[in-house]
């Protein structure tokens, strides 16, 4: 079967899902495709180009249920949850993309176009839609990065300072149990979205109140 960019990206994604980005080499990719390593360079110039192509391919697969008649708050929660699901479907690739490919979200990506449409529907002035959407993406990606690399679990189990001596043993027991169970990352993600949505609601309410005062 002749080599194609799509076939190369699909094989690379399988390798990354299995062993991580660091383990991917052009030679391993050629072996997986049963091809001569040099033949890959007729389609992609290097590993970085392969990873960019794989990330674009995964991003194009993003799908979310459209709830046109639902409140914007519900729509944005669903969008973020679906994006999180995609990240956990390909954690090794997306963790790399979040950290090394700041341009992995493009203007025509399904996620970005849907997000900006929801932000506009919420009542954000058109001149601020991209800024608000970018800030929301930054927060969500920050949380997902911490989930994927284990930082969130580690931070959530840090010992809080200041228990008194009488309650120290009880606190240590509770912390040991919490560390064993690990944080409820689903709950924490919902908390992040609630905070973002509440902040935007407050901003929009303040803008409307300010306009009313002007009049």
Secondary structure, DSSP 8 states (H G I E B T S, - for coil): ----HHHHHHHHHHHHHHH-STT--HHHHHHHTTS-HHHHTTT-SSHHHHHHHHHHHHHHT------TTS-HHHHHHHHHHHHHHHHHHTHHHHHHHHHH-TT-S-TT-HHHHHHHHHHHHTT--GGGHHHHHHHHHHHHHHHHHHHHHSHHHHHHTS--S---HHHHHHHHHHHHHHHHH---HHHHHHHHHHHHHHHHHHHHHHHHHHHHHH-
